[in-house]
Every structure is written in structure tokens, then in C-alpha cells.
Amino acid sequence: MIAASNLLHHVLDQPWPGWRVEVFGLPVTLMSGAMISLILTGVALAVLVPWMARRVEYVPRGGQNFLESILVFVRETVARPALHEKTDEYLPFLTTIFVFVFALNLIGLVPLESISLILGVNQTYKIGGAPTAIPTVGAALASLAMLAILGNGLRRAAQRCRERHGWPMGTCWLVSPVLWFLSLSPPVPGMIGKVILVPMALLELVSAVAKCVALMVRLCANMIAGHMLLAVLMYLAILTIKPMFLPAPEASFHGIYVVVLCAAGSIALTLMELLVAGIQAFIFTIMTALFLGMYAEAAH
């Protein structure tokens, strides 16, 4: 940060040299510091979660107790108010989303780049960053919510078609996109309902896509804002320290008070970022549950 004048350099993702290509004229990053954090998080969860759930006991202890607490929290606080009797059906997906987003938010607070610098790792390929501050990562997470809404909506529409008309399941699957699309329109009796059926269904479909885009924007914007504020405080402290190292006549130590205040503010903001990491994971998961309850069913 001392050598850089652009604060965004320490907030935004840093692509690896030679790992960026263009697809249809758009730049695509194949590997970056934040993507390494994303991979490390996925590997860590793939190892830790099965280890914590390796056996079932009547009285859970240690990692089992922690994992069960997360499951109960997601089931009772997030899933059940939005999905009611469908809670257990969507619980694995929602729990995975919550744990993954929470872990990504936490690893963004770990100074992996500084640790790699201390360990003498080659700094040509940066390591570390906040994955959830990358718009493409947020878009991928929001796309999972959209795919869950679409997949479960089509499945429910096919099942309802089979129950109502007795058609073969293959035929019901073929017509399920049309049935689910039409089911998005609110029921309005009479000729007016038939006239506005398609426009209202189209409006609801656009609304569903817009809600998933809002998931991405909310997550990325909040994570970028928190890291940006920390970077501003640290940069202000560095600017205040510089006059202390000037030659004797020009040296000034009056800025020591600003440094102390910036350090205290950074510690407080870091603690707040821990809280924000959990809150943003909670908001992302509960909004996903609400959207599943609104759009995944054949009739809502």
C-alpha cells in the first residue's frame, strides 16, 4: 500500500500475468489472487465439513456441535419462515450457500498477500483477496440461486402436469417450461386474466432475474465498501507517518495522534467486518430462500 497511490489496487481483484484472455472482445480472467482464495476456501470446506460430520452421536461435540448449530440456524431462521413445509427439501442447498458465502467473506479478511510476502513467495502471482468483492463471483453465486429457482420450478410444473392430466413424465417435462412460465402470472378471473396472462408472466420472469441480480450487487457492494474503508484509514495513517521520517528540520511528529486514531478505527472496522461477513451470508441465503418460495413452485 505504501508504494501504490491507487487504493482500488488493494480492494479489487488482481489478475495473474498471462492469465487473462479476451472472449468475444471481453476480458476474461483465468486466475487471480482472489480466485486462489476461492479455491482455498472450497478445498478447506471440502475437507473440514466431511470431517466434522464423519460420525453421528447422540450428543454432538466439537466440530459436530458447530456444524449442527449452523444447520439448525439455517433451518429455523432462514429456510422455515420462507419455505414452510418445503424446508427440508431445500435445506442442503441453502446450508451450502450460507457456509460457502460466509467462508468466502471471512477469507477476504485474512491478509494472505502479506503472509506470502513474509514467507518470501514470488509476488509476481498475487495470492489473496476478497472473492465476494468480485462481481463475477457474485454473479456466479446469484446464478446458482437462479438455476435452483428454474430447475425446481420446472420439476414442480412437470409433477403438477402429471397429476392433473396423467400425461407421460417425458411429455410433462417438455411442456414444463411453458407451464411454469404461465404459472408466474397471478390468477385473474375472466377475459381480463387471459389477456394479461402472458404480459404478467413475462413481468414476473423479469422480476425474478432482477432479484437475482440484486443478490450479486448487494453482496459485492457491501464487501467492496468495507475493504475500501479499511484501505482509506490505512492509507491516511501512512500519509501521516511519512513526515516523521523526513530530515530533522522538516520532521513532524504531530501526526502520531492521527496514526493512533486510524489504527483504532481499523481494528474496530475489522471487528465490524467479521459481523458483516456473517450478516451478508445470512442476507444472501434468506433472500435466496424467499425467491425459491416465490418462484420455484408451479403455483405461488
N, C-alpha and C positions, 0 to 999 in steps of 0.2 A: 504493500500500500504506500510505503514511503516513496518508491520510485515512480509511482503512477499518479497522474493528475486526474484521471477519469475514474470516478467512483464506481461506475457501472461495470468496470473491468472486474471488480471483486464481487459483484452481485449476479451478473449474467453468466451464462454458460461459456466455457472456453473450449472450442473445438481443438482436437489434436491436429498438428500439422500433417497435411497429406491425407486426412481422413474426412475431407469434405468434397462432395461432388455435386453436380447440377443435374437435376431431373426435370425435364420439360422447362428449363430455364430457371428453376427454383433451387436454391442451395439446400442440400441435404447433408446433415452431419451424421457420419457413421460412428464416430466415437469421440467422446469428450470427457472432461473431468467429472461433470455431474452424472454422465451415463455410467462411469465407473462406480460412482456412489450408488446408482440404481442397481447395478449388477451385484455389488457387495451386499446390498440390502436384501435382494432376492435370494442370494446364496445363504446368507445368515438366517433368514426366516425358514428356508427350506431345510436347514439343519436343526435349528432350535425348536421350531414348533413340533415336528415329529418326536424330538427328544423329550419335550415337556409332556407330550400326550402318549408316551410309549406304553404306559400301563394305566389301568383304571383301578382306583382304590375307593373304598367307601368314604374315607376321609382324605381328600386330596392334600398334598403337601408340596411346598416349594414351587417349582415351575408349574405343576399341575394346578395348584391353587390359583396362581396368577392367570393361567390360561382359562380356567373355569370362570374367574371373575370377569374377564373380557367377554366370554360367551354370554354370561348372564346379563351383563350390562347391555350388550348389543341386542339381545333378545327382548329384554324387558323395557329398555329405554328407547331403543331405536326402531326395532322391527315390529313389535307387537302393537304400538299405537297406530302404525300406518297400515299394517297388513292383517292384523287380527288373526283369523283362523288360518291364514296362509303363512304365518310367521315361520314355522319350522321348515317349510318348503324353500324359503328364500334365505334362511339363516346362514348356511355355509357361504353363500356368495357375499352377503353383507358383512359377515365377520372377516372374510378375506380382504374385502375392500378397506374396512376400518383398520385392520392391523397393518396392511401394506402402506396405506397413506400415512398413518401415524409414524411408522418406521422411516419412511422417506422424509417426513418433516423433521424427525429427530436427527437423522444422519446429516441433514443440511446444517445443523448446529455444531457438528464435530469438525474441528479445523484440520481436515485431512491434508490439505495443501501445506500447512505449516509443519505438521508431523512429518510429511515426506521430505520437506526441506531440511528438517533437523536430522533425519536419518540419512541424508545425502542422496536421495533418489533423484534421478535425472529429471530436471524441471522442464525439459522440452515437452514432455507429455504430462500435462497437469492432472492431478488427482484430487478429487473432492469438489464439493459444490452442493447446491440445494436442488435436487431433481424436481421437486414440485414447483419450483420457480420457473421451470422451462415450459413455455406454452405447449410444446408438442407432447410433453409428458402429461400435462393436464388434459390435453385433448385426447390422448390415448386412454386415460382413466375415465374421462367422460364418455368416450366411445364404448367402453365396457358397459357402462350404465345403459347407453342407447341400445346396444346389442342385446342386453338382458331384457329390456323392455320389448324390443321387437321379437326376439325369439320366444319369450314366454307368451306374448300376445298372440303370435301365430299358433302356438301349441294350444292355447285355450280356445282359439277360434276353431281349430280343427276338431277338438274334442266336442265342442258345442254343436258343430255341424253334424258329427257322427250321432250324437244323442238325439238331435231334433229330426234329422232326415234319414238316418240309417244308411247313409252312403258309405262306400268303402273308404278306409282311412287314407289311402293314397289320393283319392279324389278330393277328400276334405282338405288334405294338405295343399293340393293345387289351388283350391279356391280360398284358402285361409287368408292370404294377403288382402283379398277384396273384402272378405267378411270382417276382418279385424279393422280395416280402414273405415268401413261403413259404420262399425260399432263405435267409433270415436265420436260420431255426431250424437248430441243429446236427443233423446226421444221427444219428438214434437208431433202430436196427432194431426190428422187431416192432410189436405193437399199442401199446406204450407210446409209440413215436415218433409214431404217428398221433394219439394222444390229446393229447400235449403240443406238437404241431406249431404250432398257432395261438397258444397262450399264450407259447411260447418266442419265436416270431417277433415277437409284439407286444412282448415284453420287450426284445428286441434293437432294435426300432424306437425304443422309448422311450430306450434306452441311447444310440442314435445321436444323437437330438435333445439328450439331456443332455450328450453330449460336445461338441456344437457350442455349447451354452450355456456350457460350461466355457471354451471358447475366448474368448468375449466377456468373461466375468468375469475370467479370468486377465489378459488384455491391459489392460482398463480399470483394474482394481485396482492393478496394478503401476505404470502410468503416473500414476495419481492419487496413489499413495503417494509416489513420487519428487518430484513437484511440490509436494506438501503439505509434505514435509520441508524442501525449499528455502525455501518460504514461511515456515515456522516459524523457521528460522535468520535470515532477513532481518528478520522482524518483531521477533525478540529483539534484533537489532542496533539497530533503530530505537528500540525502547523504551529501550535503554541509552544512545543518543545524546541523547535528549531532555533529561536533566538537565544536559548540557553547555551548553545554550542558555538556562538559567534565569538570573535576575538574580544578581549577584555573591555575595550571602551563601549562596544556596541551590545555586549551581552545583557540580557534582561531576564530576570527570574520572577517577574510579576505574574507570568502565565501559569505558575505552578498551581494556582487555585483553580484555573480552568481545567488543567490536566486532572486534578483530583475529582472535580465535578464530572468530567467526561468519563473517567474510569468508573465512578459510582453509578452514573447513568447507564453505562454499557453493561455493568453487572445486573442492574435492575431490569434492563431490556432483555438480557439473555434469559433471566428467570421468567420474564413475561413471554418470551418466545417459546419456552417449554410449555407454558399453558396454551399459547396459541397453536402449537403443534397438535395438541390433543383436541382443542376446540375445532380446528379446521377439519381434522379427520372425522370428528363427530358430525359436523355440519354436512360434509360431503356424503357421509353414509346415510344420515337421516333424510337428506334430500333425495338420494337415490332410492331409499325405501318408499318415500312418498310418491315418487314418479312411477315406481313399479306398481304401487297400489292404484294409481290413477290410470295408467295406460297398458299395463301388461295383461289385464283381464279382458275377456271378449266383450263384456258389458260392464260399464262403470258408471 
